[in-house]
């Protein structure tokens, strides 16, 4: 029979993945570098390409915790396909802000 303290203890989980310390350090370094680049180019018009081949044009709004917030440019909005009705004519307050994960970015270019 088990003691009352043993009955309340959850079993120790078995990890199915654990990041290699060298990989962890490399990813942290890339994240810090991208965060600084995005902060230095805040409110600039950029073209962002993801590792999946998606391309977005917009203005860097904010970068925090590994997420780049990109305010999509309304210029040439007919090129993008979004669910729902078409976007209204240019209105600075109606731009869509797209959160992008920094680790999924392949390139950021100034336009």
C-alpha positions, 0 to 999 in steps of 0.5 A: 500500500502506498503512503498518502504523500505518494498517492498525491504525487503525479508521475514524472513526465517523460520528455519526447523532445528536448532542445539541444543547449547549443541549438537553444543558444543559437535560436536565442541569438537569432531572436535577439538579433532579429528583435534589434533589427526590427526595433531599429527599422520600426515604422519602415516599409518592408517586404517580409518572406516566410520560410513557407514562401509567403510574401508580405509588404507592410510597416513594422509596428512592433516586435516582442517575444519572438513576434513581428507585428506587421501593418500590411500596406494597402498599396496594391491590396488587390494582390492579397486574398483574404476571407470576407469583403474586400478592404476599404480604400486607403485608410491609415486606421483600417490597416490589418496588423499581421503577427509573424513568428520571427523563427519563420522568417526567411528575409526582411527587406527595406522597400 
